[in-house]
């Protein structure tokens, strides 16, 4: 009886561990989210192409200016930009 209890407890713990470690399904991205992510990748590249020296990220005001100008050109709003880390 003790072995059965121990084995069933171990099996239950193993099952719980497998369920807890299984990858989670994320909700599919909306069309707007996909558009914003594609625009982000394109604008990061364009801004980096425009800036020769210094950090090629939002720490550089020149890079950030090019990036935001490109994002606006591609139809990304200021509200969407605020939600996005770049």
mmCIF file as gemmi writes it, N, C-alpha and C atoms, coordinates in Angstrom:
data_model
loop_
_atom_site.group_PDB
_atom_site.id
_atom_site.type_symbol
_atom_site.label_atom_id
_atom_site.label_alt_id
_atom_site.label_comp_id
_atom_site.label_asym_id
_atom_site.label_entity_id
_atom_site.label_seq_id
_atom_site.pdbx_PDB_ins_code
_atom_site.Cartn_x
_atom_site.Cartn_y
_atom_site.Cartn_z
_atom_site.occupancy
_atom_site.B_iso_or_equiv
_atom_site.pdbx_formal_charge
_atom_site.auth_seq_id
_atom_site.auth_asym_id
_atom_site.pdbx_PDB_model_num
ATOM 1 N N . UNK Axp A 1 ? 0.823 -1.199 0 1 0 ? 1 A 1
ATOM 2 C CA . UNK Axp A 1 ? 0 0 0 1 0 ? 1 A 1
ATOM 3 C C . UNK Axp A 1 ? 0.864 1.259 0 1 0 ? 1 A 1
ATOM 4 N N . UNK Axp A 2 ? 1.914 1.235 0.786 1 0 ? 2 A 1
ATOM 5 C CA . UNK Axp A 2 ? 2.8 2.376 0.882 1 0 ? 2 A 1
ATOM 6 C C . UNK Axp A 2 ? 3.489 2.66 -0.446 1 0 ? 2 A 1
ATOM 7 N N . UNK Axp A 3 ? 3.895 1.597 -1.174 1 0 ? 3 A 1
ATOM 8 C CA . UNK Axp A 3 ? 4.558 1.773 -2.467 1 0 ? 3 A 1
ATOM 9 C C . UNK Axp A 3 ? 3.596 2.357 -3.492 1 0 ? 3 A 1
ATOM 10 N N . UNK Axp A 4 ? 2.365 1.918 -3.486 1 0 ? 4 A 1
ATOM 11 C CA . UNK Axp A 4 ? 1.369 2.419 -4.426 1 0 ? 4 A 1
ATOM 12 C C . UNK Axp A 4 ? 1.122 3.901 -4.179 1 0 ? 4 A 1
ATOM 13 N N . UNK Axp A 5 ? 0.992 4.256 -2.906 1 0 ? 5 A 1
ATOM 14 C CA . UNK Axp A 5 ? 0.78 5.663 -2.541 1 0 ? 5 A 1
ATOM 15 C C . UNK Axp A 5 ? 1.967 6.512 -2.984 1 0 ? 5 A 1
ATOM 16 N N . UNK Axp A 6 ? 3.169 6.013 -2.745 1 0 ? 6 A 1
ATOM 17 C CA . UNK Axp A 6 ? 4.38 6.744 -3.108 1 0 ? 6 A 1
ATOM 18 C C . UNK Axp A 6 ? 4.487 6.894 -4.63 1 0 ? 6 A 1
ATOM 19 N N . UNK Axp A 7 ? 4.23 5.816 -5.364 1 0 ? 7 A 1
ATOM 20 C CA . UNK Axp A 7 ? 4.299 5.876 -6.822 1 0 ? 7 A 1
ATOM 21 C C . UNK Axp A 7 ? 3.238 6.8 -7.408 1 0 ? 7 A 1
ATOM 22 N N . UNK Axp A 8 ? 2.034 6.746 -6.864 1 0 ? 8 A 1
ATOM 23 C CA . UNK Axp A 8 ? 0.981 7.626 -7.386 1 0 ? 8 A 1
ATOM 24 C C . UNK Axp A 8 ? 1.286 9.083 -7.062 1 0 ? 8 A 1
ATOM 25 N N . UNK Axp A 9 ? 1.864 9.344 -5.909 1 0 ? 9 A 1
ATOM 26 C CA . UNK Axp A 9 ? 2.252 10.707 -5.543 1 0 ? 9 A 1
ATOM 27 C C . UNK Axp A 9 ? 3.352 11.213 -6.469 1 0 ? 9 A 1
ATOM 28 N N . UNK Axp A 10 ? 4.349 10.375 -6.724 1 0 ? 10 A 1
ATOM 29 C CA . UNK Axp A 10 ? 5.427 10.768 -7.639 1 0 ? 10 A 1
ATOM 30 C C . UNK Axp A 10 ? 4.9 11.003 -9.049 1 0 ? 10 A 1
ATOM 31 N N . UNK Axp A 11 ? 3.991 10.14 -9.5 1 0 ? 11 A 1
ATOM 32 C CA . UNK Axp A 11 ? 3.408 10.314 -10.829 1 0 ? 11 A 1
ATOM 33 C C . UNK Axp A 11 ? 2.628 11.623 -10.903 1 0 ? 11 A 1
ATOM 34 N N . UNK Axp A 12 ? 1.875 11.945 -9.868 1 0 ? 12 A 1
ATOM 35 C CA . UNK Axp A 12 ? 1.109 13.192 -9.845 1 0 ? 12 A 1
ATOM 36 C C . UNK Axp A 12 ? 2.038 14.406 -9.85 1 0 ? 12 A 1
ATOM 37 N N . UNK Axp A 13 ? 3.115 14.343 -9.085 1 0 ? 13 A 1
ATOM 38 C CA . UNK Axp A 13 ? 4.078 15.439 -9.062 1 0 ? 13 A 1
ATOM 39 C C . UNK Axp A 13 ? 4.764 15.606 -10.417 1 0 ? 13 A 1
ATOM 40 N N . UNK Axp A 14 ? 5.117 14.491 -11.042 1 0 ? 14 A 1
ATOM 41 C CA . UNK Axp A 14 ? 5.733 14.547 -12.356 1 0 ? 14 A 1
ATOM 42 C C . UNK Axp A 14 ? 4.781 15.162 -13.378 1 0 ? 14 A 1
ATOM 43 N N . UNK Axp A 15 ? 3.527 14.767 -13.324 1 0 ? 15 A 1
ATOM 44 C CA . UNK Axp A 15 ? 2.533 15.317 -14.237 1 0 ? 15 A 1
ATOM 45 C C . UNK Axp A 15 ? 2.351 16.82 -14.02 1 0 ? 15 A 1
ATOM 46 N N . UNK Axp A 16 ? 2.296 17.223 -12.772 1 0 ? 16 A 1
ATOM 47 C CA . UNK Axp A 16 ? 2.17 18.662 -12.468 1 0 ? 16 A 1
ATOM 48 C C . UNK Axp A 16 ? 3.389 19.431 -12.975 1 0 ? 16 A 1
ATOM 49 N N . UNK Axp A 17 ? 4.565 18.847 -12.816 1 0 ? 17 A 1
ATOM 50 C CA . UNK Axp A 17 ? 5.783 19.489 -13.299 1 0 ? 17 A 1
ATOM 51 C C . UNK Axp A 17 ? 5.788 19.631 -14.805 1 0 ? 17 A 1
ATOM 52 N N . UNK Axp A 18 ? 5.316 18.602 -15.505 1 0 ? 18 A 1
ATOM 53 C CA . UNK Axp A 18 ? 5.267 18.667 -16.962 1 0 ? 18 A 1
ATOM 54 C C . UNK Axp A 18 ? 4.278 19.715 -17.437 1 0 ? 18 A 1
ATOM 55 N N . UNK Axp A 19 ? 3.149 19.801 -16.778 1 0 ? 19 A 1
ATOM 56 C CA . UNK Axp A 19 ? 2.138 20.796 -17.153 1 0 ? 19 A 1
ATOM 57 C C . UNK Axp A 19 ? 2.659 22.201 -16.885 1 0 ? 19 A 1
ATOM 58 N N . UNK Axp A 20 ? 3.326 22.386 -15.75 1 0 ? 20 A 1
ATOM 59 C CA . UNK Axp A 20 ? 3.83 23.717 -15.393 1 0 ? 20 A 1
ATOM 60 C C . UNK Axp A 20 ? 4.947 24.166 -16.329 1 0 ? 20 A 1
ATOM 61 N N . UNK Axp A 21 ? 5.722 23.237 -16.852 1 0 ? 21 A 1
ATOM 62 C CA . UNK Axp A 21 ? 6.855 23.592 -17.703 1 0 ? 21 A 1
ATOM 63 C C . UNK Axp A 21 ? 6.513 23.607 -19.191 1 0 ? 21 A 1
ATOM 64 N N . UNK Axp A 22 ? 5.314 23.231 -19.537 1 0 ? 22 A 1
ATOM 65 C CA . UNK Axp A 22 ? 4.959 23.189 -20.957 1 0 ? 22 A 1
ATOM 66 C C . UNK Axp A 22 ? 4.857 24.614 -21.498 1 0 ? 22 A 1
ATOM 67 N N . UNK Axp A 23 ? 5.234 24.803 -22.761 1 0 ? 23 A 1
ATOM 68 C CA . UNK Axp A 23 ? 5.168 26.156 -23.335 1 0 ? 23 A 1
ATOM 69 C C . UNK Axp A 23 ? 3.727 26.654 -23.409 1 0 ? 23 A 1
ATOM 70 N N . UNK Axp A 24 ? 3.577 27.913 -23.145 1 0 ? 24 A 1
ATOM 71 C CA . UNK Axp A 24 ? 2.253 28.534 -23.164 1 0 ? 24 A 1
ATOM 72 C C . UNK Axp A 24 ? 1.921 29 -24.569 1 0 ? 24 A 1
ATOM 73 N N . UNK Axp A 25 ? 0.685 28.875 -24.935 1 0 ? 25 A 1
ATOM 74 C CA . UNK Axp A 25 ? 0.218 29.394 -26.216 1 0 ? 25 A 1
ATOM 75 C C . UNK Axp A 25 ? -0.099 30.876 -26.033 1 0 ? 25 A 1
ATOM 76 N N . UNK Axp A 26 ? 0.541 31.705 -26.824 1 0 ? 26 A 1
ATOM 77 C CA . UNK Axp A 26 ? 0.245 33.131 -26.765 1 0 ? 26 A 1
ATOM 78 C C . UNK Axp A 26 ? -0.852 33.445 -27.768 1 0 ? 26 A 1
ATOM 79 N N . UNK Axp A 27 ? -1.615 34.459 -27.459 1 0 ? 27 A 1
ATOM 80 C CA . UNK Axp A 27 ? -2.672 34.875 -28.368 1 0 ? 27 A 1
ATOM 81 C C . UNK Axp A 27 ? -2.035 35.354 -29.671 1 0 ? 27 A 1
ATOM 82 N N . UNK Axp A 28 ? -2.626 35.035 -30.8 1 0 ? 28 A 1
ATOM 83 C CA . UNK Axp A 28 ? -2.058 35.497 -32.063 1 0 ? 28 A 1
ATOM 84 C C . UNK Axp A 28 ? -2.074 37.017 -32.13 1 0 ? 28 A 1
ATOM 85 N N . UNK Axp A 29 ? -1.083 37.552 -32.825 1 0 ? 29 A 1
ATOM 86 C CA . UNK Axp A 29 ? -0.99 39.006 -32.957 1 0 ? 29 A 1
ATOM 87 C C . UNK Axp A 29 ? -2.068 39.506 -33.905 1 0 ? 29 A 1
ATOM 88 N N . UNK Axp A 30 ? -2.592 40.676 -33.579 1 0 ? 30 A 1
ATOM 89 C CA . UNK Axp A 30 ? -3.579 41.298 -34.462 1 0 ? 30 A 1
ATOM 90 C C . UNK Axp A 30 ? -2.86 41.867 -35.681 1 0 ? 30 A 1
ATOM 91 N N . UNK Axp A 31 ? -3.63 42.231 -36.679 1 0 ? 31 A 1
ATOM 92 C CA . UNK Axp A 31 ? -3.065 42.818 -37.896 1 0 ? 31 A 1
ATOM 93 C C . UNK Axp A 31 ? -2.302 44.098 -37.568 1 0 ? 31 A 1
ATOM 94 N N . UNK Axp A 32 ? -2.852 44.911 -36.655 1 0 ? 32 A 1
ATOM 95 C CA . UNK Axp A 32 ? -2.193 46.165 -36.267 1 0 ? 32 A 1
ATOM 96 C C . UNK Axp A 32 ? -0.871 45.885 -35.558 1 0 ? 32 A 1
ATOM 97 N N . UNK Axp A 33 ? -0.862 44.862 -34.682 1 0 ? 33 A 1
ATOM 98 C CA . UNK Axp A 33 ? 0.371 44.517 -33.97 1 0 ? 33 A 1
ATOM 99 C C . UNK Axp A 33 ? 1.436 44.006 -34.937 1 0 ? 33 A 1
ATOM 100 N N . UNK Axp A 34 ? 1.035 43.189 -35.895 1 0 ? 34 A 1
ATOM 101 C CA . UNK Axp A 34 ? 1.989 42.693 -36.897 1 0 ? 34 A 1
ATOM 102 C C . UNK Axp A 34 ? 2.541 43.846 -37.733 1 0 ? 34 A 1
ATOM 103 N N . UNK Axp A 35 ? 1.667 44.773 -38.109 1 0 ? 35 A 1
ATOM 104 C CA . UNK Axp A 35 ? 2.106 45.94 -38.882 1 0 ? 35 A 1
ATOM 105 C C . UNK Axp A 35 ? 3.112 46.76 -38.083 1 0 ? 35 A 1
ATOM 106 N N . UNK Axp A 36 ? 2.819 46.98 -36.807 1 0 ? 36 A 1
ATOM 107 C CA . UNK Axp A 36 ? 3.721 47.769 -35.961 1 0 ? 36 A 1
ATOM 108 C C . UNK Axp A 36 ? 5.069 47.071 -35.792 1 0 ? 36 A 1
ATOM 109 N N . UNK Axp A 37 ? 5.087 45.756 -35.643 1 0 ? 37 A 1
ATOM 110 C CA . UNK Axp A 37 ? 6.345 45.027 -35.475 1 0 ? 37 A 1
ATOM 111 C C . UNK Axp A 37 ? 7.17 45.046 -36.775 1 0 ? 37 A 1
ATOM 112 N N . UNK Axp A 38 ? 6.503 44.925 -37.912 1 0 ? 38 A 1
ATOM 113 C CA . UNK Axp A 38 ? 7.212 45.01 -39.193 1 0 ? 38 A 1
ATOM 114 C C . UNK Axp A 38 ? 7.772 46.415 -39.399 1 0 ? 38 A 1
ATOM 115 N N . UNK Axp A 39 ? 6.976 47.412 -39.056 1 0 ? 39 A 1
ATOM 116 C CA . UNK Axp A 39 ? 7.433 48.797 -39.175 1 0 ? 39 A 1
ATOM 117 C C . UNK Axp A 39 ? 8.624 49.037 -38.248 1 0 ? 39 A 1
ATOM 118 N N . UNK Axp A 40 ? 8.568 48.489 -37.044 1 0 ? 40 A 1
ATOM 119 C CA . UNK Axp A 40 ? 9.658 48.657 -36.079 1 0 ? 40 A 1
ATOM 120 C C . UNK Axp A 40 ? 10.961 48.108 -36.641 1 0 ? 40 A 1
ATOM 121 N N . UNK Axp A 41 ? 10.916 46.892 -37.193 1 0 ? 41 A 1
ATOM 122 C CA . UNK Axp A 41 ? 12.13 46.287 -37.74 1 0 ? 41 A 1
ATOM 123 C C . UNK Axp A 41 ? 12.677 47.123 -38.896 1 0 ? 41 A 1
ATOM 124 N N . UNK Axp A 42 ? 11.794 47.559 -39.77 1 0 ? 42 A 1
ATOM 125 C CA . UNK Axp A 42 ? 12.222 48.363 -40.915 1 0 ? 42 A 1
ATOM 126 C C . UNK Axp A 42 ? 12.812 49.686 -40.453 1 0 ? 42 A 1
ATOM 127 N N . UNK Axp A 43 ? 12.155 50.332 -39.503 1 0 ? 43 A 1
ATOM 128 C CA . UNK Axp A 43 ? 12.615 51.653 -39.06 1 0 ? 43 A 1
ATOM 129 C C . UNK Axp A 43 ? 13.885 51.573 -38.229 1 0 ? 43 A 1
ATOM 130 N N . UNK Axp A 44 ? 14.064 50.496 -37.478 1 0 ? 44 A 1
ATOM 131 C CA . UNK Axp A 44 ? 15.321 50.328 -36.755 1 0 ? 44 A 1
ATOM 132 C C . UNK Axp A 44 ? 16.48 50.251 -37.75 1 0 ? 44 A 1
ATOM 133 N N . UNK Axp A 45 ? 16.275 49.515 -38.827 1 0 ? 45 A 1
ATOM 134 C CA . UNK Axp A 45 ? 17.322 49.39 -39.842 1 0 ? 45 A 1
ATOM 135 C C . UNK Axp A 45 ? 17.569 50.726 -40.541 1 0 ? 45 A 1
ATOM 136 N N . UNK Axp A 46 ? 16.488 51.409 -40.914 1 0 ? 46 A 1
ATOM 137 C CA . UNK Axp A 46 ? 16.647 52.701 -41.597 1 0 ? 46 A 1
ATOM 138 C C . UNK Axp A 46 ? 17.352 53.715 -40.704 1 0 ? 46 A 1
ATOM 139 N N . UNK Axp A 47 ? 16.966 53.777 -39.433 1 0 ? 47 A 1
ATOM 140 C CA . UNK Axp A 47 ? 17.596 54.727 -38.514 1 0 ? 47 A 1
ATOM 141 C C . UNK Axp A 47 ? 19.066 54.385 -38.311 1 0 ? 47 A 1
ATOM 142 N N . UNK Axp A 48 ? 19.376 53.098 -38.206 1 0 ? 48 A 1
ATOM 143 C CA . UNK Axp A 48 ? 20.773 52.682 -38.041 1 0 ? 48 A 1
ATOM 144 C C . UNK Axp A 48 ? 21.592 53.01 -39.277 1 0 ? 48 A 1
ATOM 145 N N . UNK Axp A 49 ? 20.981 52.901 -40.452 1 0 ? 49 A 1
ATOM 146 C CA . UNK Axp A 49 ? 21.679 53.26 -41.689 1 0 ? 49 A 1
ATOM 147 C C . UNK Axp A 49 ? 21.984 54.757 -41.756 1 0 ? 49 A 1
ATOM 148 N N . UNK Axp A 50 ? 21.158 55.586 -41.109 1 0 ? 50 A 1
ATOM 149 C CA . UNK Axp A 50 ? 21.326 57.032 -41.148 1 0 ? 50 A 1
ATOM 150 C C . UNK Axp A 50 ? 22.37 57.53 -40.144 1 0 ? 50 A 1
ATOM 151 N N . UNK Axp A 51 ? 22.603 56.771 -39.083 1 0 ? 51 A 1
ATOM 152 C CA . UNK Axp A 51 ? 23.51 57.202 -38.014 1 0 ? 51 A 1
ATOM 153 C C . UNK Axp A 51 ? 24.803 56.41 -38.118 1 0 ? 51 A 1
ATOM 154 N N . UNK Axp A 52 ? 25.917 57.13 -38.293 1 0 ? 52 A 1
ATOM 155 C CA . UNK Axp A 52 ? 27.202 56.458 -38.474 1 0 ? 52 A 1
ATOM 156 C C . UNK Axp A 52 ? 27.896 56.132 -37.157 1 0 ? 52 A 1
ATOM 157 N N . UNK Axp A 53 ? 27.786 57.014 -36.181 1 0 ? 53 A 1
ATOM 158 C CA . UNK Axp A 53 ? 28.525 56.845 -34.934 1 0 ? 53 A 1
ATOM 159 C C . UNK Axp A 53 ? 27.585 56.844 -33.746 1 0 ? 53 A 1
ATOM 160 N N . UNK Axp A 54 ? 28.101 56.365 -32.629 1 0 ? 54 A 1
ATOM 161 C CA . UNK Axp A 54 ? 27.333 56.373 -31.386 1 0 ? 54 A 1
ATOM 162 C C . UNK Axp A 54 ? 26.342 55.223 -31.327 1 0 ? 54 A 1
ATOM 163 N N . UNK Axp A 55 ? 25.554 55.211 -30.265 1 0 ? 55 A 1
ATOM 164 C CA . UNK Axp A 55 ? 24.598 54.111 -30.104 1 0 ? 55 A 1
ATOM 165 C C . UNK Axp A 55 ? 23.519 54.165 -31.178 1 0 ? 55 A 1
ATOM 166 N N . UNK Axp A 56 ? 23.187 53.022 -31.674 1 0 ? 56 A 1
ATOM 167 C CA . UNK Axp A 56 ? 22.142 52.968 -32.69 1 0 ? 56 A 1
ATOM 168 C C . UNK Axp A 56 ? 20.88 52.413 -32.049 1 0 ? 56 A 1
ATOM 169 N N . UNK Axp A 57 ? 20.393 53.209 -31.093 1 0 ? 57 A 1
ATOM 170 C CA . UNK Axp A 57 ? 19.149 52.871 -30.385 1 0 ? 57 A 1
ATOM 171 C C . UNK Axp A 57 ? 18.564 54.165 -29.828 1 0 ? 57 A 1
ATOM 172 N N . UNK Axp A 58 ? 17.538 54.037 -29.017 1 0 ? 58 A 1
ATOM 173 C CA . UNK Axp A 58 ? 16.819 55.226 -28.542 1 0 ? 58 A 1
ATOM 174 C C . UNK Axp A 58 ? 17.64 56.086 -27.579 1 0 ? 58 A 1
ATOM 175 N N . UNK Axp A 59 ? 18.836 55.625 -27.169 1 0 ? 59 A 1
ATOM 176 C CA . UNK Axp A 59 ? 19.707 56.464 -26.336 1 0 ? 59 A 1
ATOM 177 C C . UNK Axp A 59 ? 20.292 57.626 -27.134 1 0 ? 59 A 1
ATOM 178 N N . UNK Axp A 60 ? 20.345 57.488 -28.441 1 0 ? 60 A 1
ATOM 179 C CA . UNK Axp A 60 ? 20.871 58.532 -29.314 1 0 ? 60 A 1
ATOM 180 C C . UNK Axp A 60 ? 19.693 59.342 -29.859 1 0 ? 60 A 1
ATOM 181 N N . UNK Axp A 61 ? 19.606 60.626 -29.509 1 0 ? 61 A 1
ATOM 182 C CA . UNK Axp A 61 ? 18.465 61.433 -29.973 1 0 ? 61 A 1
ATOM 183 C C . UNK Axp A 61 ? 18.348 61.501 -31.497 1 0 ? 61 A 1
ATOM 184 N N . UNK Axp A 62 ? 19.474 61.494 -32.205 1 0 ? 62 A 1
ATOM 185 C CA . UNK Axp A 62 ? 19.433 61.535 -33.662 1 0 ? 62 A 1
ATOM 186 C C . UNK Axp A 62 ? 18.814 60.237 -34.199 1 0 ? 62 A 1
ATOM 187 N N . UNK Axp A 63 ? 19.273 59.091 -33.675 1 0 ? 63 A 1
ATOM 188 C CA . UNK Axp A 63 ? 18.722 57.796 -34.093 1 0 ? 63 A 1
ATOM 189 C C . UNK Axp A 63 ? 17.231 57.733 -33.775 1 0 ? 63 A 1
ATOM 190 N N . UNK Axp A 64 ? 16.864 58.154 -32.549 1 0 ? 64 A 1
ATOM 191 C CA . UNK Axp A 64 ? 15.459 58.107 -32.127 1 0 ? 64 A 1
ATOM 192 C C . UNK Axp A 64 ? 14.593 58.987 -33.025 1 0 ? 64 A 1
ATOM 193 N N . UNK Axp A 65 ? 15.128 60.141 -33.428 1 0 ? 65 A 1
ATOM 194 C CA . UNK Axp A 65 ? 14.385 61.035 -34.318 1 0 ? 65 A 1
ATOM 195 C C . UNK Axp A 65 ? 14.119 60.391 -35.678 1 0 ? 65 A 1
ATOM 196 N N . UNK Axp A 66 ? 15.162 59.777 -36.248 1 0 ? 66 A 1
ATOM 197 C CA . UNK Axp A 66 ? 14.979 59.075 -37.528 1 0 ? 66 A 1
ATOM 198 C C . UNK Axp A 66 ? 13.981 57.929 -37.38 1 0 ? 66 A 1
ATOM 199 N N . UNK Axp A 67 ? 14.119 57.184 -36.275 1 0 ? 67 A 1
ATOM 200 C CA . UNK Axp A 67 ? 13.235 56.039 -36.043 1 0 ? 67 A 1
ATOM 201 C C . UNK Axp A 67 ? 11.775 56.479 -35.959 1 0 ? 67 A 1
ATOM 202 N N . UNK Axp A 68 ? 11.51 57.489 -35.139 1 0 ? 68 A 1
ATOM 203 C CA . UNK Axp A 68 ? 10.132 57.952 -34.958 1 0 ? 68 A 1
ATOM 204 C C . UNK Axp A 68 ? 9.571 58.552 -36.244 1 0 ? 68 A 1
ATOM 205 N N . UNK Axp A 69 ? 10.403 59.265 -36.998 1 0 ? 69 A 1
ATOM 206 C CA . UNK Axp A 69 ? 9.953 59.834 -38.271 1 0 ? 69 A 1
ATOM 207 C C . UNK Axp A 69 ? 9.555 58.702 -39.224 1 0 ? 69 A 1
ATOM 208 N N . UNK Axp A 70 ? 10.348 57.655 -39.274 1 0 ? 70 A 1
ATOM 209 C CA . UNK Axp A 70 ? 10.05 56.513 -40.128 1 0 ? 70 A 1
ATOM 210 C C . UNK Axp A 70 ? 8.763 55.822 -39.668 1 0 ? 70 A 1
ATOM 211 N N . UNK Axp A 71 ? 8.61 55.636 -38.376 1 0 ? 71 A 1
ATOM 212 C CA . UNK Axp A 71 ? 7.408 54.969 -37.848 1 0 ? 71 A 1
ATOM 213 C C . UNK Axp A 71 ? 6.154 55.77 -38.196 1 0 ? 71 A 1
ATOM 214 N N . UNK Axp A 72 ? 6.225 57.079 -38.058 1 0 ? 72 A 1
ATOM 215 C CA . UNK Axp A 72 ? 5.072 57.918 -38.42 1 0 ? 72 A 1
ATOM 216 C C . UNK Axp A 72 ? 4.784 57.821 -39.915 1 0 ? 72 A 1
ATOM 217 N N . UNK Axp A 73 ? 5.842 57.78 -40.716 1 0 ? 73 A 1
ATOM 218 C CA . UNK Axp A 73 ? 5.673 57.658 -42.163 1 0 ? 73 A 1
ATOM 219 C C . UNK Axp A 73 ? 4.956 56.344 -42.525 1 0 ? 73 A 1
ATOM 220 N N . UNK Axp A 74 ? 5.202 55.295 -41.729 1 0 ? 74 A 1
ATOM 221 C CA . UNK Axp A 74 ? 4.584 53.996 -41.978 1 0 ? 74 A 1
ATOM 222 C C . UNK Axp A 74 ? 3.232 53.841 -41.282 1 0 ? 74 A 1
ATOM 223 N N . UNK Axp A 75 ? 2.761 54.915 -40.651 1 0 ? 75 A 1
ATOM 224 C CA . UNK Axp A 75 ? 1.411 54.901 -40.094 1 0 ? 75 A 1
ATOM 225 C C . UNK Axp A 75 ? 1.302 54.477 -38.645 1 0 ? 75 A 1
ATOM 226 N N . UNK Axp A 76 ? 2.416 54.37 -37.935 1 0 ? 76 A 1
ATOM 227 C CA . UNK Axp A 76 ? 2.371 54.009 -36.518 1 0 ? 76 A 1
ATOM 228 C C . UNK Axp A 76 ? 2.12 55.276 -35.713 1 0 ? 76 A 1
ATOM 229 N N . UNK Axp A 77 ? 1.147 55.232 -34.834 1 0 ? 77 A 1
ATOM 230 C CA . UNK Axp A 77 ? 0.767 56.413 -34.061 1 0 ? 77 A 1
ATOM 231 C C . UNK Axp A 77 ? 1.676 56.6 -32.846 1 0 ? 77 A 1
ATOM 232 N N . UNK Axp A 78 ? 1.601 57.789 -32.257 1 0 ? 78 A 1
ATOM 233 C CA . UNK Axp A 78 ? 2.353 58.057 -31.028 1 0 ? 78 A 1
ATOM 234 C C . UNK Axp A 78 ? 1.91 57.12 -29.908 1 0 ? 78 A 1
ATOM 235 N N . UNK Axp A 79 ? 0.627 56.814 -29.833 1 0 ? 79 A 1
ATOM 236 C CA . UNK Axp A 79 ? 0.122 55.899 -28.795 1 0 ? 79 A 1
ATOM 237 C C . UNK Axp A 79 ? 0.732 54.508 -28.949 1 0 ? 79 A 1
ATOM 238 N N . UNK Axp A 80 ? 0.842 54.043 -30.192 1 0 ? 80 A 1
ATOM 239 C CA . UNK Axp A 80 ? 1.463 52.739 -30.433 1 0 ? 80 A 1
ATOM 240 C C . UNK Axp A 80 ? 2.952 52.775 -30.112 1 0 ? 80 A 1
ATOM 241 N N . UNK Axp A 81 ? 3.603 53.885 -30.42 1 0 ? 81 A 1
ATOM 242 C CA . UNK Axp A 81 ? 5.026 54.031 -30.113 1 0 ? 81 A 1
ATOM 243 C C . UNK Axp A 81 ? 5.272 53.983 -28.609 1 0 ? 81 A 1
ATOM 244 N N . UNK Axp A 82 ? 4.373 54.557 -27.826 1 0 ? 82 A 1
ATOM 245 C CA . UNK Axp A 82 ? 4.559 54.566 -26.371 1 0 ? 82 A 1
ATOM 246 C C . UNK Axp A 82 ? 4.502 53.16 -25.788 1 0 ? 82 A 1
ATOM 247 N N . UNK Axp A 83 ? 3.756 52.26 -26.438 1 0 ? 83 A 1
ATOM 248 C CA . UNK Axp A 83 ? 3.66 50.873 -25.949 1 0 ? 83 A 1
ATOM 249 C C . UNK Axp A 83 ? 4.858 50.036 -26.376 1 0 ? 83 A 1
ATOM 250 N N . UNK Axp A 84 ? 5.635 50.543 -27.294 1 0 ? 84 A 1
ATOM 251 C CA . UNK Axp A 84 ? 6.705 49.769 -27.919 1 0 ? 84 A 1
ATOM 252 C C . UNK Axp A 84 ? 8.053 50.138 -27.31 1 0 ? 84 A 1
ATOM 253 N N . UNK Axp A 85 ? 8.841 49.111 -27.003 1 0 ? 85 A 1
ATOM 254 C CA . UNK Axp A 85 ? 10.208 49.365 -26.535 1 0 ? 85 A 1
ATOM 255 C C . UNK Axp A 85 ? 11.124 49.281 -27.745 1 0 ? 85 A 1
ATOM 256 N N . UNK Axp A 86 ? 11.936 50.296 -27.921 1 0 ? 86 A 1
ATOM 257 C CA . UNK Axp A 86 ? 12.873 50.27 -29.061 1 0 ? 86 A 1
ATOM 258 C C . UNK Axp A 86 ? 14.186 50.858 -28.676 1 0 ? 86 A 1
